[in-house]
Amino acid sequence: MTETIAGAVERFIAHKRAHGRKYHSEARELAVLVRFAAEHQVSCLSELTPALLEDFLASRPRPHPRSFNHLLGVVRCLLDWAVTWGLLEASPLQARRHRVTEQRIPFLFDPAQARRLLDAAAALPDGPRAPARGPTYHAIFALCYGLGLRAGEACGMRLGDVDAGRSLLIVRGGKFGKHRLVPHGPRIAALVTGQATRRARAGAAGDQAPLFTFDGRRPVHPCTASQAFHHLVAALELPVPDGVSPPRLHDLRHSFAVGCLLRWYRDGLDPSALLCQLSTFMGHVEPRSTSVYLTMTPPLLAEASRRFEAFAAPAWTQAAR
């Protein structure tokens, strides 16, 4: 039996989602591949040729190497899966990844800059369709910076995700569909409790009601929160160091991770022993994923150097004798 491209894509996406992947953007990209093949009178998976795949990739303008490589990776995963399941004898894809010449360096908020951002967010006026706009964005940004939540995780929280008795937040449907418990202190507790109280006064009922919402039905979209963040950052005119990318909402999560590492050094703790805990707290499968967030900064480098000098001092003293 000859497998159709559309059928293979459907089975492939179902396979990925069965393993906990959301695969939303990838599904949209593969749907474009199905339409492109149909426009060229190709419906069977075995009829895909290297030339047709090259034409498809060329038809999707991706000026940045990372964007192109992501699209290429999605197509490659589909075809490799088809080979594994015996739907193809060999993958027809011959295109190569574009070289990534530089890596983005995130903007890291220090405590003073984060405080300015949160104060500016809290001072935002209400909009005609956005009541309690300031407290809402203030709480969302605080969760990203203070607990390292992803923007989508913070925006998507429900009333039932707030466990005030145990000072916990239940983060549901994170990356790869994972759930986790996130403990917090009294400041975060005051923010989320205040938000939950406002929602109750507005008539919200049920654990599934969104914690952060402007219309009472739908949670605040991460893209909407990102737009508000960019407007605030532009108004604050924060100095961006040379070689560092302009601030993004996701950089609050980066700042949380680096801030944890810096505090461990200053408190005399062993960062390598605590990295697994940070990885679990941030919702990562392994510390290797967390290491992506640990950008070296001058304060962090100074603390690491001080720790090494203290460690090596006895050896240097003995060698001098």
C-alpha positions in Angstrom: 0.0 0.0 0.0 1.3 3.5 -1.0 1.2 5.9 1.9 -0.1 9.4 1.1 1.9 12.5 2.3 -1.2 13.7 4.2 -1.7 10.3 5.8 2.0 10.1 6.8 2.0 13.6 8.3 -1.1 12.8 10.3 0.4 9.6 11.7 3.7 11.3 12.4 2.1 14.1 14.3 0.0 11.6 16.3 3.3 9.7 17.1 5.0 12.8 18.4 2.1 13.9 20.5 1.8 10.5 22.0 5.3 11.1 23.4 4.2 14.4 25.0 5.2 16.8 22.2 2.7 19.6 21.4 3.9 19.9 17.8 1.6 22.8 16.9 4.0 24.9 14.8 5.5 21.8 13.3 2.0 20.6 12.3 1.4 23.9 10.5 4.7 23.6 8.6 4.0 20.1 7.5 0.5 21.1 6.4 2.2 23.6 4.1 4.3 20.8 2.7 1.2 18.8 2.0 -0.4 21.7 0.1 2.8 22.4 -1.8 3.1 18.8 -2.9 -0.6 18.8 -4.0 -0.1 21.9 -6.0 2.6 20.0 -7.9 0.4 17.0 -8.4 2.3 14.9 -5.9 0.2 13.0 -3.3 2.2 9.8 -2.5 5.0 9.9 0.0 7.2 7.8 -2.3 6.9 10.5 -5.0 8.7 13.1 -3.0 12.0 13.9 -4.7 15.1 15.8 -3.7 14.3 18.5 -6.3 10.7 18.9 -5.0 11.9 19.2 -1.4 14.5 21.8 -2.4 11.8 23.8 -4.2 9.6 23.6 -1.1 12.3 24.9 1.2 13.1 27.6 -1.3 9.4 28.6 -1.4 9.4 29.3 2.4 11.7 32.4 2.8 13.7 32.0 6.0 16.3 34.8 6.2 17.7 33.6 9.5 19.6 30.3 9.7 17.9 29.1 12.8 14.5 29.5 11.2 15.5 27.6 8.1 17.2 24.9 10.1 14.0 24.4 12.2 11.9 23.9 9.0 14.5 21.6 7.6 14.6 19.7 10.8 10.8 19.1 10.9 10.9 17.8 7.3 13.9 15.6 8.1 12.2 14.1 11.2 9.1 13.3 9.1 11.1 11.5 6.4 13.4 9.7 8.9 10.3 8.5 10.8 8.8 7.2 7.5 12.0 5.3 6.8 12.0 3.8 10.3 8.4 2.6 9.9 9.0 1.2 6.4 7.0 3.8 4.5 10.1 4.8 2.6 13.2 2.9 1.6 15.4 6.0 2.1 14.9 9.7 2.8 14.9 11.8 -0.4 16.0 14.9 1.6 19.4 16.1 0.6 19.4 19.8 1.7 21.9 20.8 4.4 21.5 23.0 7.4 22.5 26.7 7.1 25.5 27.6 9.1 24.7 29.6 12.3 27.6 32.1 12.5 26.6 33.7 15.8 24.5 32.8 18.9 22.1 35.3 20.5 23.4 36.6 23.9 20.3 37.2 26.1 19.8 40.5 28.0 20.0 39.7 31.7 18.0 41.9 34.1 19.7 42.8 37.3 17.5 43.2 40.4 17.3 47.0 39.9 16.3 46.8 36.3 13.8 44.1 37.1 12.3 46.3 39.7 12.0 49.2 37.3 10.2 46.9 34.8 7.8 45.5 37.4 7.0 49.0 38.7 6.4 50.3 35.2 4.1 47.3 34.5 2.1 47.9 37.7 1.6 51.5 36.7 0.0 50.7 33.4 -3.4 52.2 33.0 -6.5 50.1 32.3 -7.6 49.8 28.7 -11.2 49.7 27.3 -10.8 46.0 26.9 -8.1 45.4 29.5 -9.3 46.0 33.1 -6.6 45.6 35.8 -4.0 45.8 33.1 -1.2 46.9 35.4 -1.6 44.3 38.2 -2.0 41.6 35.6 1.2 42.3 33.7 3.0 43.0 36.9 2.1 39.5 38.2 2.9 37.8 34.9 6.4 39.4 34.6 7.1 38.7 38.3 6.4 35.0 37.7 8.8 34.9 34.8 11.5 36.7 36.7 11.0 35.5 40.2 10.2 31.8 39.4 11.7 31.4 35.9 8.3 30.4 34.3 8.0 30.5 30.6 5.6 33.3 29.3 3.1 30.7 28.1 3.2 28.9 31.5 2.6 32.1 33.4 -0.2 33.4 31.1 -1.9 30.1 31.0 -2.3 29.6 34.7 -5.8 28.7 36.1 -7.4 29.5 39.4 -7.0 25.9 40.4 -3.3 26.1 39.8 -2.8 28.3 42.9 -2.3 26.2 46.1 -2.2 29.0 48.7 -2.1 26.6 51.6 1.2 25.0 50.5 2.6 28.1 48.7 2.7 26.2 45.5 1.9 26.9 41.8 0.9 24.0 39.6 2.4 24.5 36.2 0.5 22.4 33.7 1.3 21.6 30.1 4.8 23.0 30.0 7.3 22.0 27.4 6.7 18.5 26.1 3.4 18.6 28.1 5.0 18.2 31.5 3.4 19.3 34.8 5.4 20.4 37.8 5.0 22.0 41.2 6.7 25.3 41.8 7.1 26.5 45.4 7.3 30.3 46.0 7.7 32.8 48.8 5.4 35.4 50.3 5.9 38.1 47.7 4.8 35.8 44.8 2.0 34.5 47.1 0.7 38.1 47.6 0.7 38.7 43.8 -1.2 35.5 42.8 -3.6 35.7 45.8 -4.4 39.3 44.9 -5.0 38.3 41.3 -7.2 35.4 42.4 -9.2 37.7 44.6 -9.8 40.1 41.8 -11.0 37.3 39.6 -13.4 36.1 42.3 -14.8 39.6 42.7 -15.3 39.7 38.9 -17.4 36.5 39.2 -14.9 33.9 38.1 -15.9 30.4 39.2 -14.3 27.0 38.9 -10.7 25.9 39.0 -10.4 26.0 35.2 -11.1 29.8 35.0 -8.0 31.7 33.8 -6.0 33.4 36.5 -4.9 36.1 34.1 -7.5 37.4 31.7 -9.0 40.6 30.4 -12.3 39.3 29.0 -13.1 36.8 31.8 -13.0 33.9 29.4 -9.6 33.6 27.7 -6.2 33.8 29.3 -3.9 36.6 28.3 -2.0 35.4 25.2 1.8 35.3 25.6 2.2 37.4 22.4 0.0 40.1 24.0 2.2 40.0 27.1 5.3 40.2 24.9 4.0 43.3 23.2 3.4 45.0 26.5 6.8 44.0 27.7 8.5 45.5 24.6 6.6 48.8 25.0 7.7 49.0 28.6 11.3 48.2 27.9 11.4 50.8 25.1 10.1 53.4 27.5 12.6 52.4 30.2 15.6 52.8 27.8 17.6 50.1 29.5 21.3 50.2 28.4 22.1 47.1 26.2 25.7 46.0 26.4 27.7 45.5 23.2 27.0 42.2 21.6 23.8 41.6 23.6 20.4 41.3 21.9 17.6 43.7 22.9 15.5 42.5 25.8 12.8 39.9 25.2 10.2 38.6 27.6 12.0 35.2 27.7 15.1 36.9 29.0 13.4 37.2 32.4 13.7 33.4 32.6 17.3 33.6 31.6 17.8 36.2 34.4 16.2 33.9 36.9 18.6 31.1 36.1 21.7 33.2 36.2 20.5 35.0 39.4 20.2 31.6 41.1 23.7 30.6 40.2 25.1 33.9 41.4 23.3 33.6 44.7 24.7 30.1 45.2 28.2 31.3 44.7 27.7 34.3 47.1 26.2 32.0 49.7 29.1 29.6 49.5 27.0 26.7 48.1 28.1 24.2 45.4 26.4 25.1 42.1 27.2 21.8 40.5 25.4 20.0 43.3 22.3 22.2 43.0 22.0 22.3 39.2 19.7 19.3 39.1 17.4 21.0 41.5 17.3 24.1 39.3 16.7 22.0 36.3 13.7 20.3 37.9 12.4 23.7 39.1 12.5 25.2 35.6 10.8 22.1 34.1 13.8 20.6 32.2 14.5 17.0 31.7 18.2 17.2 32.5 20.8 19.9 33.6 22.1 20.1 30.0 18.9 21.9 29.0 19.3 24.3 31.9 22.9 25.1 31.0 21.6 27.0 27.9 20.3 29.6 30.3 23.5 30.0 32.3 25.2 32.9 30.5 28.5 34.0 32.0 28.3 37.5 33.3 31.0 39.7 35.0 29.6 39.3 38.5 29.3 35.6 38.0 32.8 35.3 36.6 34.1 37.3 39.6 32.4 35.0 42.0 33.7 31.9 40.2 37.2 33.3 40.2 37.0 34.2 43.9 35.9 30.6 44.6 38.8 29.1 42.6 41.3 31.4 44.3 40.1 30.3 47.7 40.3 26.6 46.5 43.8 27.0 45.1 45.3 29.2 47.8 46.8 26.3 49.9 48.5 24.8 46.8 50.0 28.1 45.9 51.2 28.7 49.4 52.9 25.3 49.5 54.5 25.8 46.1 55.9 29.2 47.2 57.7 27.5 50.1 
